[in-house]
Amino acid sequence: MNFKEELIKELKANSNRETAIPMENYMKNNFPFLGIKTEKRRAIFKAVYKNINQKSN
């Protein structure tokens, strides 16, 4: 699995609809949100990046 596919899979697995609703409302419902706050989103990104780099080495 490549980086993009793995990242999308992890982000969807960690989505939170309760948090997504206010995010979507703030953007006047123009965009869908997964409801992942910045700190957790960054941690997911770093973990997936590290995992992909370990597989490629």
C-alpha distance matrix in Angstrom:
0.0 3.8 6.8 8.3 6.3 6.3 9.8 11.0 10.2 12.2 14.8 15.6 15.9 18.3 20.3 24.1 26.2 29.4 28.4 26.9 30.3 32.3 29.7 29.8 33.6 33.9 32.2 34.5 31.8 30.5 26.9 24.7 23.7 21.5 24.2 22.4 24.9 24.4 24.5 21.9 19.6 20.0 19.3 16.0 15.0 16.2 14.6 11.0 12.1 13.6 10.9 8.5 11.8 12.7 9.9 10.8 14.4
3.8 0.0 3.8 5.7 5.5 6.2 8.6 10.3 10.8 12.4 14.4 15.8 16.7 18.6 20.3 24.1 26.2 29.3 27.9 26.2 29.6 31.3 28.4 28.6 32.4 32.3 30.4 33.0 30.5 28.9 25.3 23.6 22.6 20.8 23.4 21.5 23.7 22.7 23.1 20.9 18.2 18.2 18.1 15.0 13.2 14.5 13.7 10.0 10.1 12.4 10.5 7.4 10.3 12.3 10.1 10.0 13.8
6.8 3.8 0.0 3.8 5.6 5.2 6.0 8.6 9.9 10.6 12.1 14.2 15.3 16.5 18.2 21.9 24.2 27.1 25.3 23.8 27.3 28.7 25.6 26.2 29.9 29.5 27.8 30.6 28.4 26.9 23.2 21.6 20.2 18.5 20.8 18.6 20.4 19.2 19.5 17.6 14.8 14.5 14.7 11.9 9.6 11.1 10.9 7.2 7.0 10.0 9.0 6.3 9.1 11.7 10.6 10.7 14.1
8.3 5.7 3.8 0.0 3.8 5.5 5.2 6.2 8.6 10.0 10.5 12.2 14.2 15.5 16.4 20.1 22.0 25.0 23.3 21.4 24.7 26.2 23.1 23.2 27.0 26.8 24.8 27.4 25.1 23.5 19.9 18.4 17.4 16.0 18.7 17.0 19.2 18.3 19.3 17.4 14.2 14.6 15.5 12.4 10.2 12.7 12.9 9.3 9.7 13.1 12.3 10.0 12.8 15.5 14.3 14.4 17.8
6.3 5.5 5.6 3.8 0.0 3.8 5.5 5.2 6.2 8.7 10.0 10.7 12.3 14.4 15.5 19.3 21.1 24.4 23.2 21.3 24.5 26.5 23.8 23.7 27.5 27.8 26.0 28.2 25.5 24.2 20.6 18.5 17.6 15.8 18.8 17.4 20.1 19.8 20.7 18.2 15.4 16.4 16.6 13.1 12.0 14.5 13.7 10.1 11.5 14.4 12.7 10.8 14.2 16.1 14.3 15.0 18.7
6.3 6.2 5.2 5.5 3.8 0.0 3.8 5.5 5.1 6.2 8.6 10.0 10.6 12.5 14.4 18.2 20.5 23.5 22.3 21.0 24.5 26.3 23.7 24.2 27.9 28.1 26.7 29.2 26.6 25.7 22.0 19.6 18.0 15.6 18.1 16.1 18.6 18.3 18.6 15.8 13.5 14.3 13.8 10.3 9.7 11.8 10.4 6.8 9.1 11.5 9.4 8.4 12.1 13.5 12.2 13.6 16.9
9.8 8.6 6.0 5.2 5.5 3.8 0.0 3.8 5.4 5.2 6.1 8.6 9.8 10.7 12.2 15.9 18.3 21.1 19.4 18.1 21.7 23.2 20.4 21.1 24.8 24.7 23.4 26.1 23.8 22.9 19.1 16.9 15.0 12.8 15.1 12.9 15.2 14.7 15.3 12.8 10.1 11.0 11.2 7.7 6.7 9.7 9.2 6.2 8.3 11.3 10.4 9.8 13.0 14.9 14.4 15.6 18.7
11.0 10.3 8.6 6.2 5.2 5.5 3.8 0.0 3.8 5.5 5.1 6.1 8.5 9.9 10.5 14.2 16.1 19.2 17.9 16.1 19.4 21.4 18.7 18.8 22.6 23.0 21.5 23.8 21.1 20.3 16.5 14.1 12.7 10.6 13.5 12.3 15.3 15.5 16.7 14.1 11.2 13.2 13.7 10.2 9.8 13.1 12.7 9.9 12.1 15.1 14.0 13.2 16.6 18.4 17.5 18.7 21.9
10.2 10.8 9.9 8.6 6.2 5.1 5.4 3.8 0.0 3.8 5.6 5.4 6.2 8.8 10.2 13.9 16.0 19.2 18.5 17.1 20.4 22.7 20.5 20.7 24.4 25.1 24.0 26.1 23.2 22.8 19.1 16.2 14.6 11.8 14.5 13.3 16.5 17.2 17.8 14.6 12.6 14.7 14.3 10.5 11.2 14.1 12.6 10.0 13.0 15.3 13.4 13.2 16.9 18.0 16.8 18.6 21.8
12.2 12.4 10.6 10.0 8.7 6.2 5.2 5.5 3.8 0.0 3.8 5.5 5.0 6.3 8.7 12.3 15.1 17.8 16.7 16.0 19.6 21.5 19.4 20.3 23.8 24.2 23.5 26.0 23.5 23.4 19.6 16.7 14.3 11.1 12.9 11.0 13.8 14.4 14.5 11.2 9.6 11.7 10.8 7.1 8.7 11.3 9.7 7.9 11.4 13.3 11.8 12.6 16.0 16.9 16.5 18.6 21.4
14.8 14.4 12.1 10.5 10.0 8.6 6.1 5.1 5.6 3.8 0.0 3.8 5.4 5.2 6.2 9.8 12.4 15.1 13.7 12.6 16.2 17.9 15.7 16.6 20.1 20.5 19.7 22.2 19.8 19.8 16.0 13.2 10.6 7.5 9.5 7.8 10.9 11.8 12.7 9.7 7.5 10.4 10.6 7.3 8.6 11.9 11.4 10.0 12.8 15.3 14.6 15.1 18.2 19.6 19.5 21.2 24.0
15.6 15.8 14.2 12.2 10.7 10.0 8.6 6.1 5.4 5.5 3.8 0.0 3.8 5.4 5.1 8.8 10.6 13.9 13.4 12.0 15.2 17.6 15.8 16.0 19.6 20.6 19.8 21.8 18.9 19.1 15.5 12.1 10.2 7.0 9.6 9.3 13.0 14.6 15.8 12.6 10.9 14.1 14.1 10.8 12.3 15.6 14.7 13.1 16.1 18.5 17.2 17.6 21.0 22.2 21.6 23.5 26.4
15.9 16.7 15.3 14.2 12.3 10.6 9.8 8.5 6.2 5.0 5.4 3.8 0.0 3.8 5.7 8.9 11.5 14.3 14.2 13.7 16.9 19.3 18.0 18.6 21.9 23.0 22.7 24.6 21.9 22.5 18.9 15.5 13.2 9.5 11.2 10.3 13.8 15.6 15.9 12.3 11.6 14.6 13.7 10.4 12.9 15.5 13.8 12.7 16.3 17.9 16.3 17.4 20.8 21.4 20.9 23.3 26.0
18.3 18.6 16.5 15.5 14.4 12.5 10.7 9.9 8.8 6.3 5.2 5.4 3.8 0.0 3.8 6.6 9.9 12.1 11.3 11.5 15.0 16.8 15.5 16.9 20.0 20.7 20.8 23.0 20.7 21.6 18.1 14.8 11.8 8.1 8.5 7.1 10.3 12.4 12.5 8.9 8.9 12.1 11.3 8.8 11.7 14.3 13.0 12.8 16.1 17.7 16.9 18.4 21.3 22.1 22.2 24.5 26.9
20.3 20.3 18.2 16.4 15.5 14.4 12.2 10.5 10.2 8.7 6.2 5.1 5.7 3.8 0.0 3.8 6.5 9.2 8.6 8.1 11.4 13.6 12.4 13.4 16.5 17.5 17.6 19.5 17.1 18.2 14.9 11.5 8.6 4.8 5.6 5.9 9.5 12.3 13.4 10.4 9.8 13.5 13.6 11.3 13.6 16.7 16.0 15.6 18.6 20.6 20.0 21.0 24.0 25.1 25.1 27.2 29.8
24.1 24.1 21.9 20.1 19.3 18.2 15.9 14.2 13.9 12.3 9.8 8.8 8.9 6.6 3.8 0.0 3.8 5.5 5.6 6.2 9.0 11.1 10.9 12.2 14.7 16.0 16.8 18.4 16.2 18.1 15.3 12.0 9.1 6.1 4.8 6.4 9.3 12.8 14.0 11.4 11.7 15.4 15.5 14.0 16.5 19.3 18.8 18.8 21.8 23.6 23.2 24.5 27.4 28.4 28.6 30.7 33.2
26.2 26.2 24.2 22.0 21.1 20.5 18.3 16.1 16.0 15.1 12.4 10.6 11.5 9.9 6.5 3.8 0.0 3.8 5.4 4.8 6.3 9.3 9.8 10.2 12.3 14.4 15.2 16.1 13.7 16.0 13.7 10.4 8.4 6.7 5.9 9.0 11.7 15.2 17.0 14.8 14.7 18.4 19.0 17.4 19.5 22.6 22.3 22.0 24.8 26.9 26.4 27.4 30.4 31.6 31.6 33.5 36.2
29.4 29.3 27.1 25.0 24.4 23.5 21.1 19.2 19.2 17.8 15.1 13.9 14.3 12.1 9.2 5.5 3.8 0.0 3.8 5.6 5.8 7.8 9.5 10.7 11.8 13.6 15.4 16.2 14.5 17.4 15.6 12.9 10.6 9.5 7.2 10.0 11.6 15.4 16.9 15.2 15.8 19.4 19.9 19.0 21.3 24.0 23.9 24.1 26.9 28.8 28.6 29.9 32.7 33.8 34.1 36.1 38.6
28.4 27.9 25.3 23.3 23.2 22.3 19.4 17.9 18.5 16.7 13.7 13.4 14.2 11.3 8.6 5.6 5.4 3.8 0.0 3.8 5.6 6.1 6.8 9.1 10.6 11.5 13.3 14.8 13.6 16.0 14.0 11.7 8.8 7.9 4.6 7.2 8.2 11.8 13.7 12.5 13.0 16.4 17.3 16.7 18.7 21.5 21.8 22.2 24.6 26.6 26.8 28.1 30.6 32.0 32.5 34.4 36.7
26.9 26.2 23.8 21.4 21.3 21.0 18.1 16.1 17.1 16.0 12.6 12.0 13.7 11.5 8.1 6.2 4.8 5.6 3.8 0.0 3.8 5.7 5.1 6.1 8.6 9.9 10.8 12.3 10.4 12.6 10.4 7.9 5.3 5.5 3.7 7.4 9.2 12.5 15.0 13.7 13.1 16.6 18.1 16.9 18.4 21.6 22.1 21.8 24.1 26.5 26.7 27.4 30.0 31.7 32.0 33.5 36.2
30.3 29.6 27.3 24.7 24.5 24.5 21.7 19.4 20.4 19.6 16.2 15.2 16.9 15.0 11.4 9.0 6.3 5.8 5.6 3.8 0.0 3.8 5.4 5.2 6.2 8.7 10.0 10.4 8.8 11.9 10.7 8.9 7.7 8.9 7.5 11.1 12.4 15.6 18.2 17.3 16.8 20.2 21.8 20.7 22.1 25.3 25.9 25.6 27.8 30.3 30.4 31.1 33.8 35.5 35.7 37.2 39.9
32.3 31.3 28.7 26.2 26.5 26.3 23.2 21.4 22.7 21.5 17.9 17.6 19.3 16.8 13.6 11.1 9.3 7.8 6.1 5.7 3.8 0.0 3.8 5.4 4.9 6.1 8.7 9.6 9.4 12.4 11.7 10.9 9.4 10.9 8.6 11.6 11.7 14.6 17.3 17.1 16.9 19.9 21.8 21.4 22.6 25.5 26.5 26.6 28.5 31.0 31.5 32.3 34.6 36.5 37.0 38.4 40.9
29.7 28.4 25.6 23.1 23.8 23.7 20.4 18.7 20.5 19.4 15.7 15.8 18.0 15.5 12.4 10.9 9.8 9.5 6.8 5.1 5.4 3.8 0.0 3.8 5.5 5.2 6.5 8.8 8.4 10.4 9.1 8.6 6.7 8.9 7.0 9.6 9.8 12.1 15.3 15.3 14.3 17.2 19.5 19.0 19.7 22.8 24.1 24.0 25.6 28.2 28.9 29.5 31.7 33.8 34.3 35.5 38.0
29.8 28.6 26.2 23.2 23.7 24.2 21.1 18.8 20.7 20.3 16.6 16.0 18.6 16.9 13.4 12.2 10.2 10.7 9.1 6.1 5.2 5.4 3.8 0.0 3.8 5.4 5.2 6.2 4.8 7.2 6.4 6.2 6.2 9.3 8.8 12.0 12.9 15.1 18.5 18.1 16.6 19.7 22.0 21.0 21.5 24.9 26.0 25.4 27.1 30.0 30.4 30.6 33.0 35.2 35.4 36.4 39.2
33.6 32.4 29.9 27.0 27.5 27.9 24.8 22.6 24.4 23.8 20.1 19.6 21.9 20.0 16.5 14.7 12.3 11.8 10.6 8.6 6.2 4.9 5.5 3.8 0.0 3.8 5.3 4.8 5.3 8.5 9.2 9.8 9.9 12.8 11.7 14.8 15.2 17.5 20.7 20.7 19.6 22.6 24.9 24.2 24.8 28.0 29.3 28.9 30.5 33.4 33.9 34.2 36.6 38.7 39.1 40.1 42.8
33.9 32.3 29.5 26.8 27.8 28.1 24.7 23.0 25.1 24.2 20.5 20.6 23.0 20.7 17.5 16.0 14.4 13.6 11.5 9.9 8.7 6.1 5.2 5.4 3.8 0.0 3.8 5.4 7.4 9.3 9.9 11.2 10.7 13.7 12.2 14.6 14.1 15.8 19.1 19.8 18.7 21.1 23.8 23.6 23.9 26.8 28.5 28.4 29.6 32.4 33.4 33.7 35.7 38.0 38.7 39.5 42.1
32.2 30.4 27.8 24.8 26.0 26.7 23.4 21.5 24.0 23.5 19.7 19.8 22.7 20.8 17.6 16.8 15.2 15.4 13.3 10.8 10.0 8.7 6.5 5.2 5.3 3.8 0.0 3.8 5.5 6.0 6.9 9.2 9.7 13.2 12.7 15.1 15.1 16.3 20.0 20.4 18.6 21.0 23.9 23.3 23.2 26.4 28.2 27.6 28.6 31.7 32.6 32.4 34.5 37.1 37.5 38.0 40.8
34.5 33.0 30.6 27.4 28.2 29.2 26.1 23.8 26.1 26.0 22.2 21.8 24.6 23.0 19.5 18.4 16.1 16.2 14.8 12.3 10.4 9.6 8.8 6.2 4.8 5.4 3.8 0.0 3.8 5.5 8.0 10.3 11.7 15.2 14.9 17.8 18.2 19.8 23.3 23.6 21.9 24.5 27.3 26.5 26.5 29.8 31.4 30.6 31.8 35.0 35.6 35.4 37.7 40.2 40.4 41.0 43.9
31.8 30.5 28.4 25.1 25.5 26.6 23.8 21.1 23.2 23.5 19.8 18.9 21.9 20.7 17.1 16.2 13.7 14.5 13.6 10.4 8.8 9.4 8.4 4.8 5.3 7.4 5.5 3.8 0.0 3.8 5.6 7.1 9.3 12.8 13.2 16.4 17.5 19.4 22.9 22.5 20.7 23.6 26.1 24.8 25.0 28.5 29.7 28.7 30.2 33.4 33.7 33.4 35.9 38.3 38.2 39.0 42.0
30.5 28.9 26.9 23.5 24.2 25.7 22.9 20.3 22.8 23.4 19.8 19.1 22.5 21.6 18.2 18.1 16.0 17.4 16.0 12.6 11.9 12.4 10.4 7.2 8.5 9.3 6.0 5.5 3.8 0.0 3.8 7.1 9.8 13.5 14.6 17.3 18.4 19.7 23.4 23.1 20.7 23.3 26.2 24.7 24.3 27.9 29.4 28.0 29.1 32.5 32.9 32.2 34.7 37.3 37.1 37.5 40.6
26.9 25.3 23.2 19.9 20.6 22.0 19.1 16.5 19.1 19.6 16.0 15.5 18.9 18.1 14.9 15.3 13.7 15.6 14.0 10.4 10.7 11.7 9.1 6.4 9.2 9.9 6.9 8.0 5.6 3.8 0.0 3.8 6.5 10.1 11.7 14.1 15.7 16.9 20.5 19.9 17.4 20.0 22.7 21.1 20.7 24.3 25.7 24.3 25.5 28.8 29.1 28.5 31.0 33.6 33.4 33.9 37.0
24.7 23.6 21.6 18.4 18.5 19.6 16.9 14.1 16.2 16.7 13.2 12.1 15.5 14.8 11.5 12.0 10.4 12.9 11.7 7.9 8.9 10.9 8.6 6.2 9.8 11.2 9.2 10.3 7.1 7.1 3.8 0.0 3.8 7.0 9.1 11.8 14.1 15.9 19.1 17.9 15.6 18.7 20.9 18.9 19.0 22.8 23.6 22.2 23.9 27.1 27.0 26.7 29.4 31.7 31.4 32.2 35.4
23.7 22.6 20.2 17.4 17.6 18.0 15.0 12.7 14.6 14.3 10.6 10.2 13.2 11.8 8.6 9.1 8.4 10.6 8.8 5.3 7.7 9.4 6.7 6.2 9.9 10.7 9.7 11.7 9.3 9.8 6.5 3.8 0.0 3.8 5.5 8.0 10.3 12.3 15.4 14.2 12.1 15.4 17.5 15.8 16.2 19.8 20.7 19.7 21.5 24.5 24.6 24.7 27.3 29.4 29.4 30.5 33.4
21.5 20.8 18.5 16.0 15.8 15.6 12.8 10.6 11.8 11.1 7.5 7.0 9.5 8.1 4.8 6.1 6.7 9.5 7.9 5.5 8.9 10.9 8.9 9.3 12.8 13.7 13.2 15.2 12.8 13.5 10.1 7.0 3.8 0.0 3.8 5.7 9.0 11.4 13.8 11.8 10.0 13.7 15.1 13.0 14.1 17.7 18.0 17.1 19.4 22.1 21.9 22.3 25.2 26.9 26.9 28.4 31.2
24.2 23.4 20.8 18.7 18.8 18.1 15.1 13.5 14.5 12.9 9.5 9.6 11.2 8.5 5.6 4.8 5.9 7.2 4.6 3.7 7.5 8.6 7.0 8.8 11.7 12.2 12.7 14.9 13.2 14.6 11.7 9.1 5.5 3.8 0.0 3.8 6.3 9.5 11.8 10.2 9.5 13.2 14.4 13.3 14.8 17.9 18.4 18.3 20.6 22.9 23.1 24.0 26.6 28.2 28.6 30.2 32.7
22.4 21.5 18.6 17.0 17.4 16.1 12.9 12.3 13.3 11.0 7.8 9.3 10.3 7.1 5.9 6.4 9.0 10.0 7.2 7.4 11.1 11.6 9.6 12.0 14.8 14.6 15.1 17.8 16.4 17.3 14.1 11.8 8.0 5.7 3.8 0.0 3.8 6.6 8.4 6.5 5.9 9.5 10.7 9.8 11.5 14.4 15.0 15.3 17.4 19.6 20.0 21.2 23.5 25.0 25.8 27.4 29.7
24.9 23.7 20.4 19.2 20.1 18.6 15.2 15.3 16.5 13.8 10.9 13.0 13.8 10.3 9.5 9.3 11.7 11.6 8.2 9.2 12.4 11.7 9.8 12.9 15.2 14.1 15.1 18.2 17.5 18.4 15.7 14.1 10.3 9.0 6.3 3.8 0.0 3.8 5.8 5.7 6.0 8.7 10.2 10.7 12.2 14.4 15.6 16.6 18.2 20.1 21.2 22.5 24.4 26.0 27.2 28.7 30.7
24.4 22.7 19.2 18.3 19.8 18.3 14.7 15.5 17.2 14.4 11.8 14.6 15.6 12.4 12.3 12.8 15.2 15.4 11.8 12.5 15.6 14.6 12.1 15.1 17.5 15.8 16.3 19.8 19.4 19.7 16.9 15.9 12.3 11.4 9.5 6.6 3.8 0.0 3.8 5.6 5.0 6.0 8.6 9.9 10.4 12.2 14.2 15.3 16.2 18.1 19.8 21.0 22.4 24.2 25.8 27.0 28.7
24.5 23.1 19.5 19.3 20.7 18.6 15.3 16.7 17.8 14.5 12.7 15.8 15.9 12.5 13.4 14.0 17.0 16.9 13.7 15.0 18.2 17.3 15.3 18.5 20.7 19.1 20.0 23.3 22.9 23.4 20.5 19.1 15.4 13.8 11.8 8.4 5.8 3.8 0.0 3.8 5.5 5.3 6.3 8.8 10.0 10.8 12.4 14.5 15.5 16.6 18.4 20.2 21.3 22.7 24.7 26.1 27.4
21.9 20.9 17.6 17.4 18.2 15.8 12.8 14.1 14.6 11.2 9.7 12.6 12.3 8.9 10.4 11.4 14.8 15.2 12.5 13.7 17.3 17.1 15.3 18.1 20.7 19.8 20.4 23.6 22.5 23.1 19.9 17.9 14.2 11.8 10.2 6.5 5.7 5.6 3.8 0.0 3.8 5.4 5.0 6.2 8.6 9.9 10.5 12.3 14.1 15.3 16.4 18.3 20.0 21.1 22.7 24.5 26.1
19.6 18.2 14.8 14.2 15.4 13.5 10.1 11.2 12.6 9.6 7.5 10.9 11.6 8.9 9.8 11.7 14.7 15.8 13.0 13.1 16.8 16.9 14.3 16.6 19.6 18.7 18.6 21.9 20.7 20.7 17.4 15.6 12.1 10.0 9.5 5.9 6.0 5.0 5.5 3.8 0.0 3.8 5.4 5.2 6.2 8.7 10.0 10.7 12.2 14.2 15.4 16.6 18.4 20.1 21.3 22.7 24.7
20.0 18.2 14.5 14.6 16.4 14.3 11.0 13.2 14.7 11.7 10.4 14.1 14.6 12.1 13.5 15.4 18.4 19.4 16.4 16.6 20.2 19.9 17.2 19.7 22.6 21.1 21.0 24.5 23.6 23.3 20.0 18.7 15.4 13.7 13.2 9.5 8.7 6.0 5.3 5.4 3.8 0.0 3.8 5.4 5.0 6.2 8.6 10.0 10.4 12.2 14.1 15.4 16.4 18.3 20.1 21.2 22.7
19.3 18.1 14.7 15.5 16.6 13.8 11.2 13.7 14.3 10.8 10.6 14.1 13.7 11.3 13.6 15.5 19.0 19.9 17.3 18.1 21.8 21.8 19.5 22.0 24.9 23.8 23.9 27.3 26.1 26.2 22.7 20.9 17.5 15.1 14.4 10.7 10.2 8.6 6.3 5.0 5.4 3.8 0.0 3.8 5.4 5.2 6.1 8.6 9.8 10.5 12.1 14.2 15.4 16.5 18.4 20.1 21.4
16.0 15.0 11.9 12.4 13.1 10.3 7.7 10.2 10.5 7.1 7.3 10.8 10.4 8.8 11.3 14.0 17.4 19.0 16.7 16.9 20.7 21.4 19.0 21.0 24.2 23.6 23.3 26.5 24.8 24.7 21.1 18.9 15.8 13.0 13.3 9.8 10.7 9.9 8.8 6.2 5.2 5.4 3.8 0.0 3.8 5.5 5.2 6.1 8.5 9.9 10.5 12.2 14.2 15.4 16.6 18.5 20.3
15.0 13.2 9.6 10.2 12.0 9.7 6.7 9.8 11.2 8.7 8.6 12.3 12.9 11.7 13.6 16.5 19.5 21.3 18.7 18.4 22.1 22.6 19.7 21.5 24.8 23.9 23.2 26.5 25.0 24.3 20.7 19.0 16.2 14.1 14.8 11.5 12.2 10.4 10.0 8.6 6.2 5.0 5.4 3.8 0.0 3.8 5.5 5.3 6.1 8.6 9.9 10.6 12.2 14.3 15.5 16.6 18.6
16.2 14.5 11.1 12.7 14.5 11.8 9.7 13.1 14.1 11.3 11.9 15.6 15.5 14.3 16.7 19.3 22.6 24.0 21.5 21.6 25.3 25.5 22.8 24.9 28.0 26.8 26.4 29.8 28.5 27.9 24.3 22.8 19.8 17.7 17.9 14.4 14.4 12.2 10.8 9.9 8.7 6.2 5.2 5.5 3.8 0.0 3.8 5.5 5.0 6.0 8.5 9.9 10.5 12.2 14.3 15.5 16.7
14.6 13.7 10.9 12.9 13.7 10.4 9.2 12.7 12.6 9.7 11.4 14.7 13.8 13.0 16.0 18.8 22.3 23.9 21.8 22.1 25.9 26.5 24.1 26.0 29.3 28.5 28.2 31.4 29.7 29.4 25.7 23.6 20.7 18.0 18.4 15.0 15.6 14.2 12.4 10.5 10.0 8.6 6.1 5.2 5.5 3.8 0.0 3.8 5.5 5.2 6.1 8.6 9.9 10.6 12.4 14.4 15.7
11.0 10.0 7.2 9.3 10.1 6.8 6.2 9.9 10.0 7.9 10.0 13.1 12.7 12.8 15.6 18.8 22.0 24.1 22.2 21.8 25.6 26.6 24.0 25.4 28.9 28.4 27.6 30.6 28.7 28.0 24.3 22.2 19.7 17.1 18.3 15.3 16.6 15.3 14.5 12.3 10.7 10.0 8.6 6.1 5.3 5.5 3.8 0.0 3.8 5.4 5.0 6.1 8.5 9.9 10.6 12.4 14.5
12.1 10.1 7.0 9.7 11.5 9.1 8.3 12.1 13.0 11.4 12.8 16.1 16.3 16.1 18.6 21.8 24.8 26.9 24.6 24.1 27.8 28.5 25.6 27.1 30.5 29.6 28.6 31.8 30.2 29.1 25.5 23.9 21.5 19.4 20.6 17.4 18.2 16.2 15.5 14.1 12.2 10.4 9.8 8.5 6.1 5.0 5.5 3.8 0.0 3.8 5.5 5.3 6.2 8.7 10.1 10.8 12.6
13.6 12.4 10.0 13.1 14.4 11.5 11.3 15.1 15.3 13.3 15.3 18.5 17.9 17.7 20.6 23.6 26.9 28.8 26.6 26.5 30.3 31.0 28.2 30.0 33.4 32.4 31.7 35.0 33.4 32.5 28.8 27.1 24.5 22.1 22.9 19.6 20.1 18.1 16.6 15.3 14.2 12.2 10.5 9.9 8.6 6.0 5.2 5.4 3.8 0.0 3.8 5.5 5.2 6.2 8.7 10.1 10.9
10.9 10.5 9.0 12.3 12.7 9.4 10.4 14.0 13.4 11.8 14.6 17.2 16.3 16.9 20.0 23.2 26.4 28.6 26.8 26.7 30.4 31.5 28.9 30.4 33.9 33.4 32.6 35.6 33.7 32.9 29.1 27.0 24.6 21.9 23.1 20.0 21.2 19.8 18.4 16.4 15.4 14.1 12.1 10.5 9.9 8.5 6.1 5.0 5.5 3.8 0.0 3.8 5.5 5.2 6.4 8.8 10.3
8.5 7.4 6.3 10.0 10.8 8.4 9.8 13.2 13.2 12.6 15.1 17.6 17.4 18.4 21.0 24.5 27.4 29.9 28.1 27.4 31.1 32.3 29.5 30.6 34.2 33.7 32.4 35.4 33.4 32.2 28.5 26.7 24.7 22.3 24.0 21.2 22.5 21.0 20.2 18.3 16.6 15.4 14.2 12.2 10.6 9.9 8.6 6.1 5.3 5.5 3.8 0.0 3.8 5.5 5.2 6.3 8.9
11.8 10.3 9.1 12.8 14.2 12.1 13.0 16.6 16.9 16.0 18.2 21.0 20.8 21.3 24.0 27.4 30.4 32.7 30.6 30.0 33.8 34.6 31.7 33.0 36.6 35.7 34.5 37.7 35.9 34.7 31.0 29.4 27.3 25.2 26.6 23.5 24.4 22.4 21.3 20.0 18.4 16.4 15.4 14.2 12.2 10.5 9.9 8.5 6.2 5.2 5.5 3.8 0.0 3.8 5.4 5.2 6.4
12.7 12.3 11.7 15.5 16.1 13.5 14.9 18.4 18.0 16.9 19.6 22.2 21.4 22.1 25.1 28.4 31.6 33.8 32.0 31.7 35.5 36.5 33.8 35.2 38.7 38.0 37.1 40.2 38.3 37.3 33.6 31.7 29.4 26.9 28.2 25.0 26.0 24.2 22.7 21.1 20.1 18.3 16.5 15.4 14.3 12.2 10.6 9.9 8.7 6.2 5.2 5.5 3.8 0.0 3.8 5.5 5.4
9.9 10.1 10.6 14.3 14.3 12.2 14.4 17.5 16.8 16.5 19.5 21.6 20.9 22.2 25.1 28.6 31.6 34.1 32.5 32.0 35.7 37.0 34.3 35.4 39.1 38.7 37.5 40.4 38.2 37.1 33.4 31.4 29.4 26.9 28.6 25.8 27.2 25.8 24.7 22.7 21.3 20.1 18.4 16.6 15.5 14.3 12.4 10.6 10.1 8.7 6.4 5.2 5.4 3.8 0.0 3.8 5.6
10.8 10.0 10.7 14.4 15.0 13.6 15.6 18.7 18.6 18.6 21.2 23.5 23.3 24.5 27.2 30.7 33.5 36.1 34.4 33.5 37.2 38.4 35.5 36.4 40.1 39.5 38.0 41.0 39.0 37.5 33.9 32.2 30.5 28.4 30.2 27.4 28.7 27.0 26.1 24.5 22.7 21.2 20.1 18.5 16.6 15.5 14.4 12.4 10.8 10.1 8.8 6.3 5.2 5.5 3.8 0.0 3.8
14.4 13.8 14.1 17.8 18.7 16.9 18.7 21.9 21.8 21.4 24.0 26.4 26.0 26.9 29.8 33.2 36.2 38.6 36.7 36.2 39.9 40.9 38.0 39.2 42.8 42.1 40.8 43.9 42.0 40.6 37.0 35.4 33.4 31.2 32.7 29.7 30.7 28.7 27.4 26.1 24.7 22.7 21.4 20.3 18.6 16.7 15.7 14.5 12.6 10.9 10.3 8.9 6.4 5.4 5.6 3.8 0.0
